């Protein structure tokens, strides 16, 4: 049975515990309130309240007179497999950045993402529920049922690519070297070809039946998104499809807009008509915007002409 997400108060406490080193100590070396006080600057009251709350929330369990981390705490321990991280550490990272939001609003330049945040971000993406992954991939396959070769851009950690490959497609996944390295455990033994490429200009000089970008275009500014569409027309087979999967409207799109403000220096949420303008300006035809049921996503699709 899945556990309820932590409340704002608990998230604030977890963030404080991470910042003070108390969370690291509880995960590795401190098994009692007194040991936690010895290893950190927490007061006796602070240590007691922190441990009580973490036990009540299922992050710690009591074993006689000491406390041990539960499976819910695995994401706070360094792991080689990002699938064990879950979504909570990335939530705390966004909370960290949220305290800098007043500065970001005035500069459009959030601080760079470090290695820990990169892995936490991949952990959150790896934790996307299976139903969402299947629904998105089903929409992609429905758009181009006769396709055989797929390119997913900026697709680490590879959940969608692996699902596409499981349906018999030849899948190439591009991303930065660091993100691909962190995704090895997910891609190991799967029929997915990883390829280093950081920008649309780095797309491989090959031809594909489908090019897929899942929440990629919204991370880019308008110029990069247009470059993506233009480059896609150079790489698509005649009759091939470009499919971008994004959040376009409603509460999830609003949350996505704030996430982008915290994480990128150019990203933003666009409406469906804006995407269609970019598609059609680059010569894509049969353009559509479709809702992917039960996911909060929309699929924006366009086809490169058969005589392209």
N, C-alpha and C positions, 0 to 999 in steps of 0.2 A: 504494500500500500504506500503510495507516495505521500510525503510529508508536506504540510502547508508551508508556503514561503515564509521566511522570517518577517516579522513586522518591522516598521521603520525604526522603532526603538531598539530592537535586537540587532538590526543592521548597524546602527550607530555604535552599539556596544561592541560588536565584532570588529568594526573598523578601528575603534579605540584600542581593542585588545591587540590587533595586528600592528598598529603604530607603536605601541609601547613594548612590543616583543612578548607580551603575555600569551598571545595565541601560539606563537612558535614554541614557547616554553611548555605550555600545556600539551601540545602535540608530541613533544619529544622527551622532556626531562622533568617537568614538575608534575607531581601526582597528588599534591595536597595544597591547601591554601598557604600554609607556612613555607613550603618549598617555592611556591610562586612568588611570595614576598621576597624571599632570599635572592631569587634569580632576576627579579625586575624591580622597578621602583613603585610598584603598587602598594597601597596601604592594605592593612589587614581587612578593613571593611570593603575596599574595592575588590580585593582578591576573592573574598567570600561571596559577594554579590555576583561577580563575574562567573564563578564556578557554579553557583546555584542556578543562574539563568541558563548557562550552557548545558547543564544537566537537564533542566526542565524542557529545553528546546531540542534535546536529543543529540547534542554534539559530544557530550561526555556521559559516561555511565559510572556509577559508584561500584567499586569492588572492595568490600570490607571498609577500610578507613582511607582509601585512596580513590583516584579517579583516572579513567582511561578514555582515550578518544574512541568514538564509535565510527561506523562506516560513513555517517553523515559528515565526518570531519576529514575524510580522505583528501578532499580537494585542497586542504591547507598544507598537505605534505608534498614535498617535491616528488614528482613522478615522471618516468620516461614516457608514459602513455597518457596523452592529453585526455583520453576518455575518462580517466579517473578523477579529473579535476572538477567537472560539473560546472554549473552556471554561477554559483555563489561567489567565488573569488572575483569573477569579472564584474559582478554587481557591486562588490566593495570597491573595485577600481573605479567604476563610474561614480560612486559616491565620493571617492577621493577627488576626482576631477570636478565634481559638482561644487565643491567648496571653492574652486577656482573659476567658477562660471562667470562671475562678474568681470574678471579680467579677460576671459575668453571672448565675451560679448563685445569687448572694446578692441580686441586685437585680431580675431579670427585665427588665432594660432595657439591651440592647446599644446601643452608640453609633449615632446616626443614620447612614443610608447616604448617602454623598456622591455627586456626579455621576459620578465615575470608577467607583465601585462599582456604581451603577445601570446604567451602560453595560456594565460587565463582566458583570453579572448577565444583562442582555438578550443579550449575546454568547453566554453559556453556553446560554441557552434557544434561541437561534437555531441553535446547533450540535447540537441533539438530532437523532439519526440519522433518516433518512427512513423507515426501516422502522417505528420507534416512532410517528412522526407518522401514517403510513398506518394502522397497527393501531388506534390510538386513534380516529381519525376513522371507520374502518370500524365500530367498535363503536357509536359515536354514531349513525351512519346506520342501522345494523341495529336499534337500539332504536326509532327512529321513521322507518321507510322512506318514509312519505308526507309528511314535513315539507317545508316550503319556506323558512320564515323562522327563522333561528338567531341567538341572542344569545350571544356569548362574553364573559364578564365577566373583567376584569383579564387580558386575553389577549395583551398585547404580549409579544414583538415581532410575533406574528401567524402563526407557522408553521402552527398548527392551523386558524386562520381561513382562511388562503389555501388550504389543502387542502380544507376544507369548501366554499369557493366554487368550487374547481375541479371539484367534483362536482355543480354546478348549483344550490347553495343560495344564498339571499339572506342574507348574513352581516353582522351588526353587531358590532363589537368595541369594548368599553369598556376604558378604563384612565385613569391620571392623565395630565395634559397633558404632563409631562416624558417619561414612558415612550412615549407616542404620538409625540412629536416625534423621539425617538431611533429610532423604528421606521419612519420614513417610507420609507427605502430598500427595506424588505421589502414594504411595503404599496403602494408606487407602482405604478400600472397594474393593480392587482388589483381584483377585484370585491368589496371589503370596505369597509364604511362604518365609519370610526373615529369614536368618540364619547367625549367626555371624561366620565368618571364615576369617582369615587374610592371610593364605598361602595355597598352594596346599595340604600340609600335613593335613590341617584342614578340608578338604572335608568330607562331612558326610559319614558315613559307610552305605550307601544305594546303590541301583542300579538305573541307569538312562539310558534312551534310547539315549539322546543327552547331551553332555556337551559342553557349549558354552562359549567362552571368546572373548569379543569384545574390541579390543585395550588393552588387558591385557598382552599378552605375550611380546609385545614390551616394556612394562614397567619393565620387569624383565631382569636380566642377563641370560646368557646361561645356567648356572647351575639350576636356578629356572625354566626356561622354560622346560628343560629336566625333572625336577622333576614333573612339571605340567603334561607332557605327560605320564610319568610313573604312576603317581597317577591316572590319568584318566583311564588307563587300568584296575585298580583295582575296579573302580566304575561303569564302563560301563557294561550294559547288553550285553550278547553275541549278536553280530550283531549291537551293538550301535555305535554311531558316536561321534567323537570329531571334533568340528568346531571352528576354530580360525578365527576371522575377523580382518584384519590388513591392513595398507597401506604399499605397497611393492615397489612401483616405482613411478617416476614422481615427479612433484612439491609438491604434497601433502605429499609424503613420505619424501621429503627433509625437509619440514616444521615440520613434525612429529619428525624427528631426532633432530632438534633444540629444540623443545618443551621438548623432553625427557631429553636432556642435562640440561635444565633449571629446570626440575621437579624431576628427579630421580638420584640415584647414580650408577645405573647399566643398565638402559634401553637403547635400541638401535633398529634401524630398521634392520630387517633381510630380506634376499631375500627368494622367495618361495622354492628354492631348499634346503635351510637350514632347513626350517620347515619340508619338506618331509623327510629329513635325520633323524630328531628326531622322526617323526612319525613311519617310517619304522624300525628304530632301536628298538623301543618298541613293535613291532609286529602289528602295525596298517596296514590294507590292503586297497585296492581300493583308494589310496591317490590321491587327486586332488587339483589343485589350480585354482579357478574360479574367473573371474571378476564379480563384482556386479555392473551392469550398472547404471550410473548416480550418483555414490556415492564416487568414489575414493578408495573404499575398494576392497579387495580380500578375498575370503573365502578359507581357507586351511582346507581340510576335510580328515579324515581317519576313517576306520571302524574296530572295534574290531571283530575278527573272530567269526563266529557262534559257533565254538567249543572252543572258548577261555576260 
